[in-house]
């Protein structure tokens, strides 16, 4: 195994135009090329750029969520094939700039899951080939319209198995082992831990909306996920967002905060604001990471994980699987009523949470 020299990882923060039809994606792809050209050219003046990470939503925006679109309609009209024309274009960029590219898109599901789409992240190598696909395991609830592998659990396990590779795949490359955490997945320690347990050394967490940036949740989570798993974390957020291709006034839906964090939880580089288009870059030292993991008696935390204890924590069902095995995801109002409130009620019924005073009925209880 050859020594991996230090390199620069850049996180892009491109301006995005929400796609109302599949052809709108090309405008975003053209802009990503310009953003990528600037980021790789200037950042390479420090160390060569070998990894470019594009945030979630950069190809299609979030039309399905903002407009509360019918799931099957979006799958048919705006979701893409991976691989397909759009990823082929990104493959050309990867070859042009001699870098690995991490990106994502709403993907048409394979025939086993008809009329559905996944939120899929992928890695393209410098030869232009897709070497990893990761389907988002927990969409941003209750607004995201895509389907998780957990929502079609029985069929997914029958097709892909029930191991780390089926849910938390990692690509072993010549710049280290790369994994992807899609946006809100990074808010759940378990899902990033799944990548680390599968060997990830560089975790790409791609974007997160407000209010998590302004209230520091994004920054806290990114530092914690890197520190907890003794891994680098590259976390770009989107730039300016136009709701449709014809919209004249953009909104700063995401609030900036693109950053690169090292395995000690140190923020190596950070871009505070997301207006317009920008990028963040910092050096990645894989050999230094590997030395830390194999020499530290304390802060390489995974070696001390008592997995039997962890299994006891998760010995009950909280969010039910197979919700959309034979159904489509509901619209926002129905989800809030049928899913969100039901989950809160279940937490109270299982005595995990205690309801607030006004909901406990104690004020109306007679005094004995």
C-alpha positions in Angstrom: 0.0 0.0 0.0 1.6 3.3 -1.1 2.0 6.2 1.2 -0.8 8.8 0.8 0.6 12.3 0.5 -1.2 15.2 2.0 -3.8 16.9 -0.3 -6.5 19.5 -0.2 -10.2 18.8 0.1 -12.5 21.5 -1.0 -16.2 21.9 -0.2 -18.2 23.8 -2.8 -21.0 26.2 -1.9 -22.6 26.8 -5.3 -25.6 29.0 -6.1 -28.6 26.7 -6.9 -31.7 27.1 -9.1 -34.5 24.7 -8.1 -35.4 22.4 -11.0 -39.0 22.3 -12.1 -38.2 19.8 -14.9 -35.2 17.6 -15.5 -33.7 19.8 -18.2 -33.2 22.6 -15.6 -30.4 20.6 -14.0 -28.0 21.6 -16.7 -27.9 25.2 -15.5 -26.8 24.0 -12.1 -24.2 21.6 -13.7 -22.7 24.5 -15.7 -22.4 26.6 -12.6 -20.9 23.8 -10.6 -18.2 23.6 -13.2 -17.3 27.2 -12.7 -17.4 26.9 -9.0 -15.2 23.7 -9.2 -12.7 25.4 -11.5 -12.2 28.3 -9.1 -12.0 26.1 -6.1 -9.5 23.6 -7.5 -7.3 26.3 -9.1 -6.8 28.5 -6.1 -6.9 25.8 -3.4 -4.2 23.8 -5.3 -1.8 26.7 -4.7 -1.4 25.2 -1.2 -1.6 21.5 -1.9 -3.2 19.7 -4.9 -6.9 19.3 -4.7 -7.8 15.6 -4.7 -11.3 15.7 -3.3 -14.1 18.1 -4.2 -17.4 17.8 -2.2 -20.6 19.2 -3.6 -23.5 19.8 -1.1 -26.9 18.1 -1.3 -29.4 19.8 -3.6 -26.8 21.3 -5.9 -28.2 19.5 -9.0 -31.9 19.7 -8.5 -32.5 22.0 -5.6 -35.4 21.0 -3.3 -38.5 21.5 -5.5 -40.0 18.3 -4.2 -39.9 19.6 -0.7 -40.6 23.3 -1.2 -43.6 22.6 -3.5 -44.7 19.5 -1.6 -44.8 17.6 -4.9 -46.5 14.2 -5.4 -43.8 11.6 -4.9 -44.5 9.6 -8.1 -44.7 12.8 -10.2 -41.3 13.9 -9.0 -39.9 10.5 -9.6 -41.1 10.5 -13.2 -40.3 14.2 -14.1 -37.3 15.4 -12.2 -35.5 12.5 -10.5 -32.5 11.2 -12.5 -30.7 7.9 -13.3 -27.4 7.2 -11.5 -25.4 6.6 -13.6 -26.9 8.8 -16.3 -26.4 11.9 -18.3 -26.0 14.2 -15.3 -23.5 12.0 -13.5 -21.6 11.5 -16.8 -21.1 15.3 -16.9 -19.8 15.3 -13.4 -17.5 12.4 -14.4 -16.1 14.7 -17.1 -15.4 17.3 -14.5 -13.6 14.8 -12.3 -11.4 13.8 -15.1 -10.7 17.4 -16.1 -9.7 18.5 -12.6 -8.1 15.1 -11.7 -10.1 14.9 -8.5 -12.6 12.7 -6.7 -16.1 14.3 -6.7 -18.7 13.7 -4.1 -22.3 14.8 -5.0 -25.9 13.8 -4.7 -29.2 13.8 -6.5 -32.8 12.6 -6.2 -32.5 9.2 -8.0 -35.2 7.2 -9.8 -35.5 3.9 -7.9 -34.7 0.7 -9.6 -37.6 -1.5 -10.9 -37.9 -3.3 -7.6 -39.3 0.0 -6.1 -41.6 1.3 -8.8 -42.7 5.0 -8.8 -40.3 5.9 -6.0 -37.1 7.9 -5.7 -34.2 7.9 -3.3 -32.0 10.8 -2.2 -28.7 9.3 -3.3 -25.1 10.4 -2.7 -22.3 9.1 -4.9 -18.5 9.3 -5.4 -16.9 9.7 -8.8 -13.2 8.9 -9.2 -10.8 10.9 -11.5 -11.4 8.4 -14.3 -15.1 9.5 -14.3 -16.5 6.3 -12.8 -19.0 6.0 -10.0 -17.4 4.0 -7.3 -20.0 4.4 -4.5 -23.7 5.0 -4.0 -25.3 5.8 -0.7 -29.1 6.2 -0.3 -30.1 8.6 2.5 -31.2 6.5 5.4 -33.1 9.3 7.2 -34.7 12.1 5.1 -35.3 15.5 6.6 -38.6 14.9 8.3 -41.3 15.9 7.9 -40.6 17.8 4.6 -38.4 15.6 2.5 -40.3 13.6 -0.1 -37.7 10.8 -0.9 -37.8 7.2 0.4 -35.3 5.7 2.7 -34.1 2.1 2.5 -35.7 1.8 6.0 -39.0 2.7 4.4 -38.8 -0.4 2.2 -36.8 -2.5 4.7 -37.9 -6.0 3.8 -37.4 -5.6 0.1 -34.1 -3.7 0.6 -32.6 -6.3 2.9 -33.7 -9.1 0.5 -31.9 -7.3 -2.4 -28.8 -5.8 -0.7 -28.4 -7.6 2.7 -28.3 -6.4 6.2 -24.8 -5.3 6.8 -22.8 -2.0 6.9 -22.2 -2.0 3.2 -26.0 -2.1 2.6 -26.6 1.1 4.5 -23.2 2.8 5.2 -20.9 2.1 2.3 -17.3 3.3 2.2 -15.0 3.6 -0.8 -11.4 2.5 -0.3 -9.4 4.9 -2.6 -5.9 6.1 -3.1 -6.7 9.2 -1.1 -8.1 7.3 1.9 -11.4 5.6 2.8 -14.3 7.9 1.9 -17.9 7.9 3.2 -20.9 10.2 2.9 -23.4 11.6 5.4 -26.3 13.2 3.6 -27.3 16.4 5.4 -29.5 15.6 8.4 -28.0 12.2 8.7 -25.1 14.0 10.5 -27.5 15.1 13.2 -27.8 11.4 14.3 -24.5 10.1 15.8 -25.4 6.5 14.9 -25.4 7.1 11.2 -22.0 8.7 11.1 -20.7 6.0 13.4 -21.9 3.4 10.9 -19.5 4.9 8.3 -16.7 4.9 10.9 -17.3 1.3 11.8 -17.1 0.5 8.1 -13.7 2.1 8.0 -14.3 5.7 6.9 -11.4 8.1 7.3 -12.9 11.1 5.5 -16.6 11.7 6.0 -18.4 14.1 3.6 -21.4 15.7 5.3 -23.2 17.5 2.5 -25.3 20.5 3.6 -27.9 21.3 6.1 -30.6 24.1 6.2 -31.5 26.7 8.7 -32.0 27.0 11.6 -29.2 24.5 12.4 -26.5 26.9 11.1 -27.6 30.0 12.9 -28.1 28.2 16.2 -24.7 26.5 15.9 -26.1 23.0 15.7 -24.4 22.4 12.4 -21.0 23.4 13.8 -21.4 21.4 17.0 -22.5 18.3 15.2 -19.7 18.5 12.6 -17.0 18.8 15.3 -18.6 16.1 17.4 -18.9 13.6 14.6 -15.3 14.1 13.6 -14.0 13.9 17.1 -16.2 10.9 18.1 -15.1 8.9 15.1 -11.5 10.0 14.8 -12.1 11.0 11.2 -11.8 14.0 9.0 -15.1 15.7 8.1 -15.7 17.8 5.0 -19.0 19.7 5.3 -19.9 22.1 2.5 -23.2 24.0 2.7 -25.1 25.5 -0.3 -24.8 29.1 -1.4 -27.6 31.3 -2.6 -30.8 29.5 -3.5 -33.4 30.4 -6.2 -36.6 28.5 -5.7 -37.1 28.2 -9.5 -34.9 28.8 -12.6 -36.9 32.0 -13.3 -37.0 33.4 -9.8 -35.3 36.9 -9.7 -34.7 37.1 -5.9 -32.7 34.5 -4.1 -32.9 33.4 -0.5 -30.2 32.3 1.9 -31.9 29.1 2.9 -28.8 27.5 4.3 -26.8 30.2 6.1 -23.3 29.2 5.0 -21.0 27.5 7.5 -19.0 25.3 5.1 -16.1 23.8 7.0 -13.4 21.1 7.2 -12.8 19.5 10.6 -9.9 17.2 11.5 -10.0 14.0 13.6 -9.4 15.9 16.8 -12.5 18.1 16.3 -10.5 21.1 15.2 -12.0 23.3 12.6 -9.3 23.6 9.9 -11.2 26.0 7.7 -14.7 27.6 7.7 -16.7 29.9 5.5 -19.2 31.8 7.6 -21.8 33.0 5.0 -23.4 31.3 2.0 -24.5 34.3 -0.1 -23.5 33.9 -3.8 -21.1 31.0 -4.5 -18.0 30.1 -2.5 -15.9 27.2 -1.3 -13.8 26.1 1.6 -10.6 24.1 1.5 -8.1 22.5 3.9 -5.3 19.9 3.9 -6.1 16.2 4.6 -3.4 14.1 6.2 -4.5 10.5 6.0 -1.2 9.1 7.2 -1.3 11.4 10.2 -4.8 10.2 10.9 -3.8 6.6 10.7 -0.9 7.2 13.0 -3.2 8.8 15.6 -5.7 5.9 15.3 -3.0 3.3 15.9 -0.9 5.1 18.6 -3.3 7.0 20.8 -4.3 5.3 24.0 -7.4 7.4 24.4 -8.8 9.5 21.6 -9.2 6.8 19.0 -12.5 6.1 20.6 -13.9 3.2 18.5 -11.4 0.6 19.9 -13.1 0.9 23.3 -16.7 0.6 22.1 -18.6 -2.0 24.2 -21.0 -3.0 21.5 -23.1 -5.3 23.6 -24.1 -2.3 25.7 -25.1 -0.4 22.6 -27.3 -3.2 21.4 -29.4 -2.9 24.7 -30.0 0.8 23.9 -31.7 -0.1 20.6 -33.7 -3.2 21.5 -37.0 -1.5 20.7 -38.7 -0.1 17.6 -39.1 3.7 17.5 -39.6 4.8 13.9 -41.4 1.9 12.1 -39.8 0.3 9.1 -41.5 -0.6 5.8 -43.7 2.5 5.8 -43.6 2.9 2.0 -43.1 -0.7 0.9 -46.6 -0.7 -0.5 -47.5 3.0 -0.3 -46.2 6.5 -1.3 -44.9 9.1 1.2 -47.8 11.4 2.2 -47.9 15.2 1.7 -46.6 17.5 4.5 -49.8 17.9 6.4 -50.6 14.2 6.4 -47.1 13.4 7.5 -47.3 15.7 10.5 -50.5 14.2 11.5 -49.9 10.5 10.8 -46.2 10.2 11.5 -44.7 13.0 13.5 -47.4 13.2 16.2 -47.7 9.4 16.3 -43.9 9.1 17.0 -44.1 11.7 19.8 -47.1 9.9 21.3 -45.2 6.6 21.2 -42.2 8.1 23.0 -44.5 9.2 25.8 -46.4 5.9 25.9 -43.1 4.0 26.3 -42.2 6.3 29.2 -39.1 7.6 27.3 -40.4 11.1 27.4 -42.6 13.0 29.9 -45.2 15.3 28.4 -45.2 19.0 29.5 -47.4 20.0 32.5 -50.3 21.3 30.5 -50.6 17.9 28.7 -50.4 15.7 31.7 -53.9 16.6 33.1 -52.5 17.1 36.6 -54.2 20.5 37.0 -57.6 18.8 36.7 -56.9 16.0 39.1 -59.0 16.3 42.4 -57.1 17.1 45.6 -57.4 14.2 48.1 
